[in-house]
Amino acid sequence: MSWRRLRVLIQQLPPESATWTALRNAMSDEELAEQADKGEPEKGRWSQTEQLLAASLDAIRRVEYVLICANTEKKTQRPEAPKPTPRPGAKPLRPKPQLSASAADFLFNLTRDRVA
């Protein structure tokens, strides 16, 4: 068996395999810190079990959110909607851009001039 073939076989193992676990456990603290700093979880691989677990977690969070919203009288007391669990291959949601005070004043003046 060639080294290339061995590398391909190892790369195709599921992330929870004993081989990947041993490789992770053999990493030094510096290597782990480096991986954590430049880690990209959206490029990692998840097993089907992990995908189903994340889907279940998202569903439970959504049901909890709907239950709280249904039993909260004031809209201002409602919690923020739950964010989905980050998954490999899915880019994180971008935060909505916030309107600055100067931009709000500009828009207000613009609409006021058109109404007058």
N, C-alpha and C positions, 0 to 999 in steps of 0.2 A: 504494500500500500504506500502511495506517495504521501508526502507531507501535505500537499495541496488537498488530496482526497480526505485526509484526516481532519484538516481544518474545515472543509465543507461539511463533513459529518457532524463535527462539534457545533458548528454554527446553526445547524438545522435541529439541534436538540431543543426540547421545550425549556423555557426559562427556569422551571422548577426542578429540572433534572439534577441528579447528584453531581454530574460533571460541572455544570454551571455553578452550582452551589459551592463546590470545592474551589473553583476558580475565583469566585467572589470572596470566599473566606481566606484565600491565600494572598489577597491584596493587602498592601501596607496601608497605614492610616493616611499617608500622603497621597497615595493613589486613589483611595476612596474619596478623600476631600476634593481631589482634582476632578474625579468623575462626577461628584455632586455639584461642583461649580459649573462645569460645562455640560452637564447631563441634559439630554433631550428625551424626556419620557415618551413624547409622541412618536419617537423613532424606535422605541423598544418593542419587544414582542410580548404579547400576552397569550396565555393559553385560553382555550374556550371557557374553562372554568372561571378564569379571571374576568373575561368579557361578560359572562352571565352574572357574576357577582356585582360588577359595576352597574349593569343594567338594573339589577334588583335594588341596589342601593339608591340609584337615581329615582326609581319608581317609589320606593318607600319615602324618600325625601319629598317627592312631589305630593304624595298623599298626605303626609304630615303638614305640608304647606297649605294645601287646600283645606284641610280640617281646621287649621288655625285661622285661616282667612274666613271660613264660613262661621266661625264662632267669635269673631272679633267685630264689634259694632262699628268702631271708627276706622276708616281707611288709613289714617295716620299711624295707628297702632299695629298695622299689619307688618309682618316681617318681610325682608327682601326675598324674592323668589330664589329657590335653590339653584346653584350652578351645577351643571353636569360634571361627573367625575371625568378628569382628563383621560383620554384613551390614546393608545398608539395610533399614529396615522391621522389624528384629528388635531387641527391647530387650535390653540386656546382662543376663547372668545375675546374680541377686542373690546376694551371698555368704551362706552359711549363718550364722545367728546363733550366736554363741559363748556357751556357758554360763559365767556368771561364778562365781567361787569361792563367793560368798554364796548364789547360787541353787543351786549344787551341794550346799552344806551343808544348805540348807533341804530339798531333795529327799531327801537322805540321812536327815535327822532324821524326815521325814514317813514314809518307808518303814520306818525302824527302829521307829517308834512303832506302826505297823500290824502288824509282825511280832511284836513283843513282847507 
